[in-house]
Amino acid sequence: GAAGTADDPFLDRDDIGGVGPENMRIQAPEFNVTYGIGVHAYSGSNVTSTVKVYCGGSLVATQVNVIPYDALWVVGTLQFQNLTQCTYTSMGTGTVYTSFTP
């Protein structure tokens, strides 16, 4: 991506207690670059995870999945055309990796 960290996603609310919510943000997204969205079940078992994807302040998708402890759910991808328009592509609920090492 571009120099610096403004186009890097960052976790601005981390809930290690497991009840949520958590929040990821991209201050200045790079246009026409694909960002992956995933959820790591850090603790607990059979965690119900809800992912809401916003673009330019508007909700564009909501997905819910139950994932086992320490698994990674590959939720989808996001590509920004500009600051208010983006394209979200869902990977569904079936893409869960149970042997995940960050």
Z-matrix of the N, CA and C atoms (Angstrom, degrees):
N
C 1 1.433
C 2 1.508 1 111.91
N 3 1.281 2 114.63 1 -167.80
C 4 1.458 3 121.68 2 -179.25
C 5 1.526 4 110.19 3 -69.11
N 6 1.335 5 116.46 4 160.77
C 7 1.459 6 120.79 5 177.54
C 8 1.523 7 109.97 6 -61.32
N 9 1.328 8 116.49 7 147.02
C 10 1.458 9 120.44 8 -179.18
C 11 1.517 10 111.72 9 89.87
N 12 1.341 11 115.60 10 -170.17
C 13 1.465 12 120.65 11 -175.04
C 14 1.523 13 114.31 12 -116.23
N 15 1.335 14 118.73 13 1.95
C 16 1.470 15 120.44 14 -174.77
C 17 1.523 16 112.60 15 -62.20
N 18 1.345 17 117.97 16 -26.75
C 19 1.462 18 120.40 17 179.78
C 20 1.528 19 112.36 18 -95.89
N 21 1.334 20 116.94 19 7.35
C 22 1.459 21 121.25 20 178.97
C 23 1.528 22 110.12 21 -92.89
N 24 1.337 23 117.83 22 131.21
C 25 1.470 24 119.14 23 174.78
C 26 1.526 25 109.86 24 -63.25
N 27 1.343 26 117.14 25 143.30
C 28 1.457 27 119.97 26 176.29
C 29 1.520 28 109.82 27 -140.52
N 30 1.319 29 113.81 28 150.16
C 31 1.457 30 121.98 29 -179.83
C 32 1.517 31 107.86 30 -87.56
N 33 1.329 32 116.80 31 107.80
C 34 1.467 33 118.57 32 -179.36
C 35 1.529 34 112.76 33 -98.32
N 36 1.324 35 117.36 34 -2.79
C 37 1.467 36 121.45 35 170.13
C 38 1.514 37 107.81 36 -147.14
N 39 1.334 38 115.90 37 111.10
C 40 1.457 39 122.81 38 -178.33
C 41 1.519 40 108.45 39 -110.43
N 42 1.324 41 116.89 40 120.24
C 43 1.457 42 121.40 41 -179.87
C 44 1.517 43 108.81 42 -110.92
N 45 1.308 44 117.17 43 93.68
C 46 1.459 45 119.83 44 -178.73
C 47 1.520 46 112.64 45 -80.66
N 48 1.337 47 117.23 46 -6.21
C 49 1.461 48 121.23 47 176.64
C 50 1.518 49 112.74 48 -75.83
N 51 1.329 50 117.38 49 -20.55
C 52 1.448 51 120.80 50 172.95
C 53 1.512 52 117.09 51 97.72
N 54 1.336 53 120.15 52 2.24
C 55 1.463 54 119.09 53 -179.15
C 56 1.528 55 112.42 54 -104.85
N 57 1.340 56 117.92 55 -8.11
C 58 1.457 57 121.95 56 175.53
C 59 1.507 58 113.60 57 71.25
N 60 1.286 59 117.83 58 -178.46
C 61 1.477 60 124.86 59 -2.40
C 62 1.527 61 111.67 60 -84.50
N 63 1.334 62 114.31 61 164.95
C 64 1.453 63 121.88 62 169.29
C 65 1.515 64 106.82 63 -115.79
N 66 1.323 65 116.00 64 161.71
C 67 1.461 66 119.11 65 -176.99
C 68 1.521 67 110.57 66 -141.80
N 69 1.321 68 115.34 67 128.74
C 70 1.472 69 122.98 68 173.96
C 71 1.518 70 107.08 69 -109.01
N 72 1.323 71 115.14 70 146.95
C 73 1.469 72 119.77 71 -178.02
C 74 1.525 73 109.67 72 -144.02
N 75 1.325 74 115.82 73 149.62
C 76 1.464 75 122.07 74 171.52
C 77 1.523 76 105.86 75 -124.06
N 78 1.336 77 116.44 76 111.72
C 79 1.463 78 120.77 77 -176.10
C 80 1.529 79 112.65 78 -62.51
N 81 1.320 80 116.82 79 -48.28
C 82 1.465 81 121.98 80 -177.02
C 83 1.523 82 108.41 81 -137.34
N 84 1.330 83 117.09 82 82.64
C 85 1.466 84 119.42 83 -175.15
C 86 1.531 85 111.97 84 -62.05
N 87 1.316 86 113.85 85 143.13
C 88 1.466 87 119.03 86 174.53
C 89 1.530 88 107.18 87 -78.12
N 90 1.305 89 117.06 88 134.67
C 91 1.461 90 121.53 89 -176.73
C 92 1.531 91 110.85 90 -79.27
N 93 1.357 92 114.24 91 145.11
C 94 1.463 93 123.20 92 177.99
C 95 1.525 94 113.11 93 58.85
N 96 1.320 95 116.30 94 31.80
C 97 1.459 96 123.73 95 173.74
C 98 1.526 97 106.51 96 -118.46
N 99 1.315 98 117.37 97 139.24
C 100 1.463 99 121.35 98 -178.89
C 101 1.522 100 110.45 99 -89.01
N 102 1.335 101 115.58 100 122.61
C 103 1.459 102 123.12 101 174.93
C 104 1.528 103 107.73 102 -103.06
N 105 1.327 104 116.89 103 131.34
C 106 1.459 105 120.89 104 176.34
C 107 1.525 106 110.45 105 -88.25
N 108 1.337 107 116.13 106 146.10
C 109 1.462 108 122.00 107 178.30
C 110 1.523 109 107.68 108 -120.26
N 111 1.335 110 116.11 109 126.87
C 112 1.451 111 120.50 110 -179.92
C 113 1.524 112 111.29 111 -144.15
N 114 1.320 113 115.75 112 160.48
C 115 1.461 114 122.63 113 178.14
C 116 1.518 115 107.95 114 -127.28
N 117 1.332 116 116.18 115 127.26
C 118 1.459 117 122.07 116 175.28
C 119 1.531 118 107.95 117 -104.91
N 120 1.316 119 117.22 118 120.91
C 121 1.465 120 121.85 119 177.37
C 122 1.519 121 108.07 120 -77.28
N 123 1.324 122 115.16 121 91.35
C 124 1.458 123 122.83 122 -173.55
C 125 1.525 124 112.55 123 -67.88
N 126 1.322 125 117.39 124 -37.77
C 127 1.460 126 120.03 125 -178.37
C 128 1.518 127 109.85 126 -147.26
N 129 1.291 128 115.66 127 164.57
C 130 1.463 129 120.81 128 179.36
C 131 1.519 130 111.22 129 83.97
N 132 1.312 131 115.93 130 177.30
C 133 1.460 132 120.44 131 176.66
C 134 1.517 133 108.36 132 -129.48
N 135 1.298 134 115.51 133 145.91
C 136 1.459 135 122.08 134 -176.91
C 137 1.528 136 110.66 135 48.14
N 138 1.312 137 115.09 136 61.58
C 139 1.452 138 123.32 137 -177.96
C 140 1.522 139 109.95 138 -80.15
N 141 1.329 140 117.60 139 126.97
C 142 1.459 141 121.13 140 174.18
C 143 1.520 142 107.64 141 -84.57
N 144 1.312 143 115.41 142 118.18
C 145 1.461 144 121.41 143 -176.96
C 146 1.521 145 109.70 144 -115.07
N 147 1.334 146 116.14 145 130.47
C 148 1.461 147 122.07 146 175.76
C 149 1.518 148 108.35 147 -113.82
N 150 1.318 149 116.85 148 125.75
C 151 1.460 150 122.68 149 179.35
C 152 1.520 151 108.29 150 -114.56
N 153 1.326 152 115.64 151 125.51
C 154 1.465 153 121.76 152 175.08
C 155 1.518 154 107.35 153 -115.33
N 156 1.331 155 115.91 154 128.24
C 157 1.459 156 121.57 155 -178.24
C 158 1.520 157 108.31 156 -109.44
N 159 1.333 158 115.27 157 124.92
C 160 1.466 159 121.96 158 -179.86
C 161 1.522 160 109.47 159 -114.36
N 162 1.310 161 115.15 160 146.48
C 163 1.459 162 121.61 161 174.76
C 164 1.521 163 107.72 162 -136.65
N 165 1.333 164 116.75 163 120.79
C 166 1.459 165 120.33 164 -178.79
C 167 1.513 166 112.79 165 58.45
N 168 1.336 167 117.16 166 32.05
C 169 1.459 168 121.85 167 179.51
C 170 1.516 169 114.93 168 84.57
N 171 1.334 170 117.69 169 -2.87
C 172 1.474 171 121.70 170 -179.51
C 173 1.524 172 110.15 171 -106.78
N 174 1.341 173 116.04 172 136.48
C 175 1.452 174 121.65 173 176.78
C 176 1.532 175 109.18 174 -70.52
N 177 1.342 176 116.63 175 124.06
C 178 1.468 177 120.13 176 179.67
C 179 1.523 178 112.71 177 -110.43
N 180 1.353 179 117.50 178 -17.89
C 181 1.468 180 119.68 179 179.31
C 182 1.517 181 110.49 180 -163.43
N 183 1.334 182 114.87 181 148.81
C 184 1.457 183 122.48 182 170.84
C 185 1.520 184 107.12 183 -134.13
N 186 1.332 185 116.94 184 129.48
C 187 1.457 186 121.22 185 177.45
C 188 1.517 187 109.20 186 -133.16
N 189 1.328 188 115.66 187 144.96
C 190 1.459 189 122.35 188 -179.97
C 191 1.526 190 107.81 189 -128.84
N 192 1.331 191 115.29 190 138.57
C 193 1.457 192 120.05 191 178.61
C 194 1.521 193 108.51 192 -151.48
N 195 1.328 194 116.86 193 149.70
C 196 1.455 195 122.20 194 173.47
C 197 1.516 196 106.65 195 -102.07
N 198 1.346 197 115.81 196 121.88
C 199 1.462 198 119.50 197 -177.00
C 200 1.529 199 109.72 198 -124.82
N 201 1.341 200 116.72 199 144.66
C 202 1.467 201 120.19 200 -178.55
C 203 1.529 202 111.80 201 -75.38
N 204 1.328 203 115.10 202 164.70
C 205 1.469 204 122.36 203 179.29
C 206 1.527 205 111.28 204 -52.24
N 207 1.318 206 115.91 205 136.28
C 208 1.456 207 125.70 206 175.07
C 209 1.532 208 113.73 207 61.76
N 210 1.320 209 117.21 208 22.55
C 211 1.462 210 121.15 209 177.94
C 212 1.528 211 109.41 210 -98.36
N 213 1.317 212 115.42 211 161.45
C 214 1.460 213 122.58 212 176.15
C 215 1.517 214 109.07 213 -115.72
N 216 1.320 215 116.61 214 123.10
C 217 1.465 216 122.70 215 174.41
C 218 1.523 217 107.13 216 -99.56
N 219 1.326 218 116.41 217 118.04
C 220 1.459 219 121.32 218 175.70
C 221 1.527 220 105.88 219 -85.99
N 222 1.328 221 115.84 220 103.50
C 223 1.460 222 122.44 221 -170.43
C 224 1.527 223 112.05 222 -77.37
N 225 1.330 224 116.74 223 -47.47
C 226 1.458 225 119.99 224 -177.69
C 227 1.515 226 111.51 225 171.03
N 228 1.337 227 115.66 226 -164.97
C 229 1.454 228 121.50 227 178.26
C 230 1.520 229 109.54 228 -130.17
N 231 1.318 230 114.59 229 157.16
C 232 1.461 231 121.56 230 -178.92
C 233 1.518 232 108.38 231 -136.44
N 234 1.321 233 115.75 232 133.65
C 235 1.453 234 121.54 233 178.57
C 236 1.517 235 108.74 234 -132.47
N 237 1.330 236 116.92 235 125.36
C 238 1.461 237 122.34 236 -179.13
C 239 1.525 238 110.38 237 -92.51
N 240 1.341 239 116.63 238 129.90
C 241 1.456 240 121.19 239 172.41
C 242 1.534 241 109.56 240 -88.15
N 243 1.331 242 116.55 241 -33.28
C 244 1.463 243 124.31 242 174.27
C 245 1.532 244 106.22 243 -159.54
N 246 1.319 245 118.53 244 -168.95
C 247 1.463 246 119.97 245 -175.32
C 248 1.524 247 114.20 246 -70.15
N 249 1.314 248 118.59 247 -18.62
C 250 1.465 249 120.53 248 -177.51
C 251 1.527 250 113.36 249 -116.89
N 252 1.326 251 118.26 250 -5.74
C 253 1.468 252 121.33 251 -179.35
C 254 1.514 253 110.00 252 -124.11
N 255 1.334 254 115.32 253 131.04
C 256 1.456 255 119.92 254 176.47
C 257 1.524 256 109.45 255 -145.84
N 258 1.325 257 114.72 256 164.34
C 259 1.456 258 122.06 257 177.44
C 260 1.522 259 107.79 258 -118.90
N 261 1.334 260 115.73 259 122.52
C 262 1.458 261 121.53 260 178.06
C 263 1.521 262 108.44 261 -106.43
N 264 1.335 263 116.18 262 133.71
C 265 1.456 264 121.97 263 177.16
C 266 1.520 265 108.72 264 -122.72
N 267 1.318 266 116.24 265 117.32
C 268 1.460 267 122.02 266 -178.62
C 269 1.521 268 110.73 267 -78.29
N 270 1.333 269 115.61 268 142.16
C 271 1.461 270 121.14 269 172.32
C 272 1.530 271 109.47 270 -99.36
N 273 1.346 272 116.68 271 4.62
C 274 1.457 273 121.10 272 179.66
C 275 1.511 274 111.65 273 77.19
N 276 1.317 275 115.95 274 -163.13
C 277 1.464 276 120.30 275 -179.14
C 278 1.522 277 111.90 276 -106.00
N 279 1.318 278 117.61 277 -2.25
C 280 1.463 279 120.33 278 -174.78
C 281 1.510 280 115.77 279 -86.84
N 282 1.328 281 118.82 280 -11.52
C 283 1.460 282 120.43 281 -176.69
C 284 1.525 283 109.63 282 -91.50
N 285 1.340 284 115.60 283 84.10
C 286 1.460 285 122.49 284 -179.72
C 287 1.528 286 107.67 285 -126.90
N 288 1.332 287 115.06 286 125.55
C 289 1.467 288 120.99 287 178.17
C 290 1.514 289 108.55 288 -104.52
N 291 1.336 290 116.90 289 121.41
C 292 1.454 291 120.43 290 -176.96
C 293 1.512 292 112.22 291 -92.64
N 294 1.318 293 118.57 292 -11.57
C 295 1.468 294 122.13 293 175.80
C 296 1.522 295 106.34 294 -110.38
N 297 1.318 296 115.44 295 80.05
C 298 1.471 297 121.01 296 -173.72
C 299 1.518 298 110.11 297 -116.70
N 300 1.323 299 116.11 298 130.06
C 301 1.462 300 121.94 299 173.15
C 302 1.509 301 108.03 300 -124.91
N 303 1.346 302 117.97 301 116.13
C 304 1.468 303 119.76 302 -178.47
C 305 1.521 304 111.95 303 -66.64
